[in-house]
Amino acid sequence: MAIDPATEARFFGRLAVKGILQRGDVEQLFDQARAAADAGKPVSLATLALRAGLIDKDRLTHLFRTDAEDVPDIPGHLYERKLGEGGSANVFAVRRRADGARLAVKIMHDTVALDPAEVQAFLEEAKLLQELDHPNVVKGFKSGKLAGRYLSFMECVEGRSLQEAIGEGGAFDEEAALYVVLQVARALEYLRGKGIVHRDIKPGNILYVPETNEVKVIDLGFAVVGGGGGDGTTTRGTAAYLSPELARGEGDLDVRSDIYALGATLYQLVLGELPFTGDDEELVQKAVLEGLSAEATKGGRISAHMHYFIEKMMAKDRDIRYQDPQELMADIERQIEGRKSLDFDPADPGGDEEAQRIQKQRLARMKRRRKRR
């Protein structure tokens, strides 16, 4: 376990930052190491940690090998790269040694795994993804506990989130945005047929492959089955995309709540900004009380048709919204057919010249933006 002092110091600092070791314990290790060095008897931080019983040798060896768990060490799989990180888990791309299959693996943080409720939610989401099978919903495979860590395997999508795409390339063309929303609506209709409300539709939970126009809905960690939603006091989801009923903590949620969140996503796609701004408490209040900015939606920045879609999807009264994804899909398809802007087979978006032109323009814009950075 030999490691140079500077690298070891950074390593133990990261263990403290990530909560794997207590910050106070790590500070004491640094103090002890400095005192030993001053006395002419240098000793490694690893040795001091083992002597103090802060961690056992096998665990420390694992942490060194995985670079403080930033690089997963999964038997039978080769690590490729990190795909994303969150408050409860990180997601990595790996390749299965047996057949070379590329997979995504979601690994729960050790500190989060100390909470039985979090573990249960993690495993329930993994099981739900395994039961679902739709081209616009990420597919889940096996899950469980391996080498002391909770993880779940999923299909690896060669794309990035809509949030990242907006950050790199700015607002989407209206035609491209409509096709994205159409695919998400198909996913919501499939989930509705299973009695599932997603409760966290947002650009960060929608993967997008611009070369093929493929869209995948991910992260069903807040999903509920059977129309449940809240207990009147708590909300689930992301504040900027909460429907009024979800913001109020109502318990009889249905797909119309997801349609509202998809409307907020469409707003961000075509305008490059959120419908409402503020801290989480302000956003929850605005979801219930405040209407959309007329300057943004009626000021010529988007077409009249796009304004109609957003206003109807984000209506405060859910009885005025699209009542189900099929109604939304029909309207989008009529709009596409009427404008002839996306006149291509939705089952083969990559095969149409107009669709390819739209995406080539967007990819070029994203590349120019990356170069400027």
Secondary structure per residue as TSV (DSSP state, phi and psi in degrees):
chain	resnum	aa	ss	phi	psi
A	1	M	-	360.0	27.3
A	2	A	-	-66.3	136.1
A	3	I	-	-155.3	141.9
A	4	D	-	-69.5	150.9
A	5	P	H	-55.9	-42.0
A	6	A	H	-64.5	-44.6
A	7	T	H	-65.2	-40.5
A	8	E	H	-63.6	-39.4
A	9	A	H	-62.8	-44.4
A	10	R	H	-63.9	-39.0
A	11	F	H	-61.7	-49.3
A	12	F	H	-68.1	-31.3
A	13	G	H	-62.1	-39.8
A	14	R	H	-68.5	-34.9
A	15	L	H	-61.3	-36.3
A	16	A	H	-70.9	-44.6
A	17	V	H	-61.5	-39.0
A	18	K	T	-82.4	-4.8
A	19	G	T	81.0	9.6
A	20	I	S	-71.5	-37.4
A	21	L	S	-121.8	152.5
A	22	Q	-	-70.0	139.1
A	23	R	H	-56.5	-43.4
A	24	G	H	-62.6	-37.9
A	25	D	H	-65.3	-41.5
A	26	V	H	-67.2	-38.8
A	27	E	H	-60.8	-39.7
A	28	Q	H	-64.6	-38.0
A	29	L	H	-61.6	-43.0
A	30	F	H	-62.4	-42.5
A	31	D	H	-61.9	-43.8
A	32	Q	H	-65.7	-39.0
A	33	A	H	-65.9	-41.5
A	34	R	H	-63.6	-42.6
A	35	A	H	-63.5	-40.3
A	36	A	H	-66.1	-39.4
A	37	A	H	-66.1	-41.0
A	38	D	H	-63.4	-30.5
A	39	A	T	-85.0	2.4
A	40	G	T	78.0	16.5
A	41	K	-	-128.0	68.0
A	42	P	-	-59.9	144.0
A	43	V	-	-142.5	145.1
A	44	S	-	-76.2	154.3
A	45	L	H	-62.3	-36.3
A	46	A	H	-61.2	-44.8
A	47	T	H	-62.1	-43.7
A	48	L	H	-63.3	-40.5
A	49	A	H	-64.9	-40.3
A	50	L	H	-67.3	-42.3
A	51	R	H	-62.6	-37.3
A	52	A	T	-78.6	-6.9
A	53	G	T	72.8	21.5
A	54	L	S	-74.0	-21.9
A	55	I	S	-162.5	150.8
A	56	D	-	-92.9	164.5
A	57	K	H	-62.8	-42.4
A	58	D	H	-62.4	-42.6
A	59	R	H	-65.3	-42.3
A	60	L	H	-66.3	-40.0
A	61	T	H	-61.1	-42.9
A	62	H	H	-60.3	-43.2
A	63	L	H	-66.1	-39.0
A	64	F	H	-62.4	-45.4
A	65	R	H	-65.6	-32.3
A	66	T	T	-101.4	11.7
A	67	D	T	53.5	57.9
A	68	A	T	59.1	36.4
A	69	E	T	69.6	17.0
A	70	D	T	-78.2	-24.1
A	71	V	S	-115.0	112.5
A	72	P	-	-68.7	142.4
A	73	D	-	-114.5	89.0
A	74	I	-	-112.0	118.9
A	75	P	T	-53.5	133.8
A	76	G	T	82.1	5.9
A	77	H	E	-136.0	147.5
A	78	L	E	-103.6	130.8
A	79	Y	E	-72.9	138.7
A	80	E	E	-114.2	-60.6
A	81	R	E	-166.2	164.4
A	82	K	E	-82.6	133.1
A	83	L	E	-97.8	-29.2
A	84	G	E	-177.2	165.6
A	85	E	E	-142.7	149.5
A	86	G	-	-144.0	-176.5
A	87	G	S	-69.6	-24.6
A	88	S	S	-112.8	-19.3
A	89	A	E	-161.0	160.0
A	90	N	E	-112.4	155.7
A	91	V	E	-122.4	132.5
A	92	F	E	-127.7	153.3
A	93	A	E	-93.7	130.0
A	94	V	E	-134.2	163.5
A	95	R	E	-124.6	128.5
A	96	R	E	-72.8	126.6
A	97	R	T	-63.2	-36.3
A	98	A	T	-62.5	-42.3
A	99	D	T	-132.9	2.2
A	100	G	-	78.2	7.0
A	101	A	-	-64.7	135.8
A	102	R	E	-93.3	129.0
A	103	L	E	-132.9	160.2
A	104	A	E	-104.1	139.3
A	105	V	E	-126.6	127.8
A	106	K	E	-100.2	121.3
A	107	I	E	-117.8	122.6
A	108	M	E	-72.4	139.2
A	109	H	-	-63.9	141.2
A	110	D	T	-59.0	-39.6
A	111	T	T	-65.9	-37.2
A	112	V	G	-69.5	-34.3
A	113	A	G	-66.8	-9.9
A	114	L	G	-73.6	-16.1
A	115	D	S	-96.7	111.9
A	116	P	H	-56.6	-34.7
A	117	A	H	-66.0	-38.3
A	118	E	H	-67.7	-40.0
A	119	V	H	-62.6	-44.6
A	120	Q	H	-60.9	-43.4
A	121	A	H	-64.7	-40.0
A	122	F	H	-61.4	-47.8
A	123	L	H	-70.9	-33.3
A	124	E	H	-67.0	-40.9
A	125	E	H	-62.4	-43.8
A	126	A	H	-61.0	-43.0
A	127	K	H	-64.3	-40.5
A	128	L	H	-61.8	-43.7
A	129	L	H	-63.9	-32.0
A	130	Q	H	-68.2	-29.8
A	131	E	H	-82.8	-19.0
A	132	L	-	-90.6	149.6
A	133	D	-	-150.7	93.8
A	134	H	B	-149.5	140.3
A	135	P	T	-61.3	-19.4
A	136	N	T	-107.3	15.2
A	137	V	B	-126.7	128.9
A	138	V	-	-59.0	137.6
A	139	K	-	-90.6	132.2
A	140	G	E	-97.8	149.9
A	141	F	E	-119.2	-134.6
A	142	K	E	-76.4	159.2
A	143	S	E	-152.0	166.8
A	144	G	E	148.7	-153.4
A	145	K	E	-112.9	126.0
A	146	L	E	-136.4	128.5
A	147	A	T	52.9	38.2
A	148	G	T	82.2	6.0
A	149	R	E	-128.9	145.0
A	150	Y	E	-85.5	130.8
A	151	L	E	-149.5	162.0
A	152	S	E	-142.5	140.2
A	153	F	E	-98.6	139.1
A	154	M	E	-137.7	168.1
A	155	E	E	-65.3	146.6
A	156	C	-	-97.9	117.5
A	157	V	-	-96.0	126.4
A	158	E	S	-82.8	67.5
A	159	G	S	-157.1	-164.1
A	160	R	E	-137.2	168.8
A	161	S	E	-70.6	156.9
A	162	L	H	-59.5	-33.7
A	163	Q	H	-60.1	-44.2
A	164	E	H	-67.7	-39.2
A	165	A	H	-63.9	-40.8
A	166	I	H	-64.9	-40.8
A	167	G	H	-62.9	-33.5
A	168	E	H	-87.7	-41.3
A	169	G	H	-113.0	-0.4
A	170	G	-	76.8	-164.3
A	171	A	S	-61.5	149.8
A	172	F	-	-81.6	154.6
A	173	D	-	-61.4	148.1
A	174	E	H	-59.9	-39.3
A	175	E	H	-63.0	-46.0
A	176	A	H	-64.0	-40.8
A	177	A	H	-62.3	-40.4
A	178	L	H	-64.2	-38.9
A	179	Y	H	-69.3	-36.4
A	180	V	H	-59.4	-49.4
A	181	V	H	-63.8	-37.0
A	182	L	H	-58.9	-43.7
A	183	Q	H	-67.8	-40.4
A	184	V	H	-64.4	-38.9
A	185	A	H	-61.2	-37.5
A	186	R	H	-62.7	-40.9
A	187	A	H	-63.5	-42.0
A	188	L	H	-65.9	-36.6
A	189	E	H	-65.3	-39.9
A	190	Y	H	-63.3	-45.6
A	191	L	H	-63.6	-38.8
A	192	R	H	-59.8	-39.4
A	193	G	H	-63.7	-23.4
A	194	K	T	-93.8	2.9
A	195	G	T	75.4	24.6
A	196	I	E	-108.9	132.5
A	197	V	E	-107.4	124.7
A	198	H	-	-69.0	-48.0
A	199	R	S	72.6	2.3
A	200	D	-	-147.8	43.8
A	201	I	-	-71.7	126.9
A	202	K	S	-168.1	164.5
A	203	P	G	-57.1	-32.3
A	204	G	G	-70.1	-17.0
A	205	N	G	-109.1	20.6
A	206	I	E	-129.2	115.4
A	207	L	E	-86.7	143.7
A	208	Y	E	-136.7	128.2
A	209	V	E	-112.6	97.4
A	210	P	T	-62.2	-30.6
A	211	E	T	-63.8	-28.3
A	212	T	T	-120.3	-3.0
A	213	N	T	66.7	14.0
A	214	E	E	-75.4	139.0
A	215	V	E	-128.4	136.8
A	216	K	E	-132.5	128.1
A	217	V	E	-82.9	133.7
A	218	I	-	-125.9	179.2
A	219	D	-	56.8	84.8
A	220	L	-	-100.1	29.6
A	221	G	T	-63.5	-27.1
A	222	F	T	-101.4	0.9
A	223	A	-	-63.6	145.6
A	224	V	E	-127.0	149.3
A	225	V	E	-110.5	132.5
A	226	G	S	95.5	11.0
A	227	G	S	90.7	-0.3
A	228	G	-	-69.7	167.2
A	229	G	-	-160.8	-51.7
A	230	G	-	-151.7	175.9
A	231	D	-	-115.8	14.8
A	232	G	S	90.5	-12.2
A	233	T	S	-126.0	-22.1
A	234	T	-	-121.2	154.1
A	235	T	-	-126.0	154.9
A	236	R	-	-126.0	145.3
A	237	G	S	122.8	-167.6
A	238	T	-	-109.6	128.8
A	239	A	G	-53.1	-40.9
A	240	A	G	-67.1	-15.1
A	241	Y	G	-120.7	9.9
A	242	L	-	-70.5	134.1
A	243	S	-	-71.2	157.5
A	244	P	H	-55.8	-40.0
A	245	E	H	-69.7	-34.9
A	246	L	H	-72.5	-36.6
A	247	A	H	-63.2	-32.8
A	248	R	T	-81.2	-6.1
A	249	G	T	75.0	26.5
A	250	E	-	-69.5	151.9
A	251	G	S	-99.3	-2.4
A	252	D	-	-110.6	51.1
A	253	L	-	-68.5	152.0
A	254	D	-	-143.4	-170.8
A	255	V	H	-61.6	-19.9
A	256	R	H	-64.0	-25.8
A	257	S	H	-67.4	-40.6
A	258	D	H	-68.2	-33.7
A	259	I	H	-64.9	-39.0
A	260	Y	H	-59.3	-49.1
A	261	A	H	-61.3	-35.6
A	262	L	H	-68.3	-34.1
A	263	G	H	-63.7	-42.1
A	264	A	H	-64.0	-35.4
A	265	T	H	-66.0	-43.2
A	266	L	H	-62.2	-41.1
A	267	Y	H	-54.9	-49.2
A	268	Q	H	-66.9	-35.7
A	269	L	H	-62.5	-44.2
A	270	V	H	-93.6	-20.2
A	271	L	H	-108.2	-14.1
A	272	G	S	74.2	15.0
A	273	E	S	-149.0	164.6
A	274	L	-	-79.9	152.7
A	275	P	S	-61.7	-38.4
A	276	F	S	-132.3	151.4
A	277	T	-	-127.1	161.0
A	278	G	S	136.3	-177.7
A	279	D	-	-77.3	175.8
A	280	D	H	-58.2	-41.3
A	281	E	H	-64.1	-42.0
A	282	E	H	-65.8	-39.4
A	283	L	H	-64.5	-39.4
A	284	V	H	-62.7	-42.9
A	285	Q	H	-64.5	-42.8
A	286	K	H	-66.8	-32.8
A	287	A	H	-60.7	-33.1
A	288	V	H	-88.0	-38.1
A	289	L	H	-110.4	-28.0
A	290	E	-	-105.2	137.4
A	291	G	-	-83.8	169.5
A	292	L	-	-70.2	152.2
A	293	S	-	-69.5	118.5
A	294	A	H	-65.5	-32.1
A	295	E	H	-61.8	-37.7
A	296	A	H	-76.1	-44.1
A	297	T	H	-89.3	-22.1
A	298	K	H	-117.2	5.6
A	299	G	S	-90.7	16.2
A	300	G	S	90.0	0.9
A	301	R	S	-78.2	-24.7
A	302	I	S	-133.0	162.0
A	303	S	-	-73.7	164.2
A	304	A	H	-61.8	-37.0
A	305	H	H	-64.7	-43.3
A	306	M	H	-65.0	-38.8
A	307	H	H	-59.3	-41.7
A	308	Y	H	-61.8	-47.5
A	309	F	H	-57.6	-49.5
A	310	I	H	-64.4	-46.0
A	311	E	H	-62.5	-39.9
A	312	K	H	-72.5	-39.0
A	313	M	H	-69.2	-31.6
A	314	M	T	-106.0	21.6
A	315	A	-	-59.3	137.1
A	316	K	S	-61.8	-40.6
A	317	D	S	-84.3	116.9
A	318	R	T	-67.9	-17.5
A	319	D	T	-72.8	-16.2
A	320	I	T	-92.4	-21.9
A	321	R	S	-65.9	172.6
A	322	Y	-	-58.0	133.8
A	323	Q	S	-83.0	-17.8
A	324	D	S	-161.6	163.5
A	325	P	H	-61.1	-29.4
A	326	Q	H	-62.2	-40.1
A	327	E	H	-63.9	-42.7
A	328	L	H	-64.0	-45.3
A	329	M	H	-60.0	-41.7
A	330	A	H	-62.7	-41.6
A	331	D	H	-65.0	-43.4
A	332	I	H	-63.8	-43.8
A	333	E	H	-64.2	-37.3
A	334	R	H	-65.5	-39.6
A	335	Q	H	-65.0	-42.5
A	336	I	H	-62.1	-44.9
A	337	E	H	-66.6	-40.2
A	338	G	H	-66.3	-39.6
A	339	R	H	-87.1	-16.7
A	340	K	T	59.4	18.8
A	341	S	T	-79.7	-29.4
A	342	L	T	-124.3	50.8
A	343	D	-	-79.6	78.7
A	344	F	S	-149.2	167.0
A	345	D	-	-73.5	115.7
A	346	P	T	-58.6	-22.9
A	347	A	T	-76.8	-15.1
A	348	D	-	-139.7	66.0
A	349	P	G	-62.6	-29.4
A	350	G	G	-74.5	-11.9
A	351	G	G	-92.1	-2.1
A	352	D	-	-100.3	136.4
A	353	E	H	-64.3	-39.6
A	354	E	H	-66.7	-41.6
A	355	A	H	-63.3	-40.2
A	356	Q	H	-65.6	-38.1
A	357	R	H	-62.0	-44.8
A	358	I	H	-59.4	-45.8
A	359	Q	H	-72.6	-33.6
A	360	K	H	-63.3	-40.0
A	361	Q	H	-62.1	-43.4
A	362	R	H	-67.6	-43.1
A	363	L	H	-62.4	-39.2
A	364	A	H	-64.1	-39.9
A	365	R	H	-65.0	-40.9
A	366	M	H	-64.0	-40.9
A	367	K	H	-65.4	-41.0
A	368	R	H	-63.4	-38.4
A	369	R	H	-67.2	-40.4
A	370	R	H	-63.3	-39.5
A	371	K	H	-64.1	-39.2
A	372	R	H	-64.2	-29.7
A	373	R	-	-75.1	360.0
